[in-house]
């Protein structure tokens, strides 16, 4: 047990930037902190800190040990909190990074229900188009659209967004409606990126089209508004376009084809989650609309 107690103390010294600051935060004598860190270094057989009269810095071995120990102690803390959360109502602050369009289309209708159901939990949402870094940013969970390529993070699928192609009647009045995926080559397509569009048929056949257009933006909401103004053809989640199709402001195109379904994931740094984060992810998974 002394190893784990000294490990926690080591993390506190490294995080505080010195023995004196760590001792003050923990309410321990400075001599006790120094003695226990020296014991830990003797047990390991390596020096963890370079000490001078002015500052204390981690050695190379200390930096390596800090990265590993921080994960171990965090897992232990979360395990304790997880067990406590099974008995008590989850509470605390959740810091989440969420995409702008996804928040407006999907989350805005359900977040109020979440905080009413869990009055002890507060939400601090970073609504942003950028991808947050769970290691360096102060974020508990981040929501990502599309497949993830970060093997060091834990991804939990929340929902799948069915996609469709749409254009306004004003655009179609001046442009022939495409009859095949290849017909998109002759249209102005409103794009998120320069990547080609891959369309899938009802029989799971696929075609990849190198579409072109005079508008590109990393905001689906903007492309949606441009499409409503007759600027071109857009790929949208059906949930987002549903009301516009019903009132005739958008027309669905190529009914036998659709863009690939887009998955929505919650990413965390660890599988063992605080109760507050676990219930947040579970709530999103249960309540997000699947179109």
Helices and strands as residue ranges (DSSP letters): H 2-16, H 19-26, H 30-44, E 49-51, E 56-58, H 60-87, E 92-98, H 100-102, I 103-107, H 111-117, E 121-127, E 141-145, E 154-161, E 163-167, H 169-172, G 181-186, E 189-191, E 197-201, E 206-209, E 215-216, H 220-228, E 233-237, H 238-246, E 251-253, E 257-259, E 262-268, H 275-287
